[in-house]
Amino acid sequence: MTSTTAPTVCLFQGCDALADGESLKCAFHRNRKKCSVDFCYNQVYARGFCIRHGGKLLCCYPQCSRNARKDGVCTQHSQLKPLCSVAGCSKLARRNQKCVGHGGGHPCVVPGCRTNARFRGHCWRHRHCLPKSAAKVSNAPMDVDSDRFTGFVDDLLQDIDIEAIEPGSYTPWTC
């Protein structure tokens, strides 16, 4: 009588693939090493350790636990980009040497909206105000037949009941 054993799952944390044959690793992880720390089943990043256990250097800025990117500091503390000029703020400056929280963002172009712009001058709420062809606007001079254009505008104005619009209630924004 032969005994059958249930197939085992790969030993690496988060991997649900079945282990190959007698190995404890799946086909994807078969040539990868496990972290040197006991009972840690993460993949080695560098020097025999996973990122959590020292495989990646930490930022040298005091009391920062982020991973270092370049020159021993994380992206938050890199001096390639200036920091906010407001005393006590360690965020990156965007505009006028200030972070977005201290007024360094660009305001939305819709009149009366004080939200910061995120896409082509519009905030998230007013992003649909962009015309469909906004990405393909050309600065090339147009050859416009002035009589045809004037006729077109006159036709549009006839369709609009100007008398029905209350003064101050009209806004070019439809959103």
Phi, psi and omega in degrees: 000129181261142179263139178250135178254148179291141179297141181266155179268150179308142185285345182286138182300129177088356180261123181257007181287153179283143179289149179276123172049235182279349182284161175262005183244151176280177181298323181292320184265004188301330180255014181253150183262155177269150178304144183288344180285133180301140178063018172255123184249034175269160179280144179294136175258309179200151176054031176081008182233154173282175181299318182298327185255023172108010178288341179232138182289147177266159178301138181275359177292138183304133177060029176250128182251016179281160177286140178287141179254303184216141178058029175079006180235156177280176181294331180293327185253009178292138180271005176294330178244135183289153177269162179302140183278354179286132183303131177086356180263130181249016179277161180287141179283142178250301183221142181056035180058030179230151175283172182298321181295335180254020175099016181269002179271168176268130179286154177299145183281350179288128181303133178087351180267127182254008180284151179289141179288144179238329185219115178049044176084001182245147174282175182299320182295326184256014183297332181282357177284349180290138174292152182300329184262020183298331183284342186243034178282133182253147176266005181292142179296142181259143175263097185255128174285108188298326180292317179295318181295315179299319178297321179296315180295319178299318178298319179296317182294330178291329180285340182264129177272092184298326182296332185280346182274123179284142178301133178085351182269344183277135173223141181289349181272129183266007184239000000 
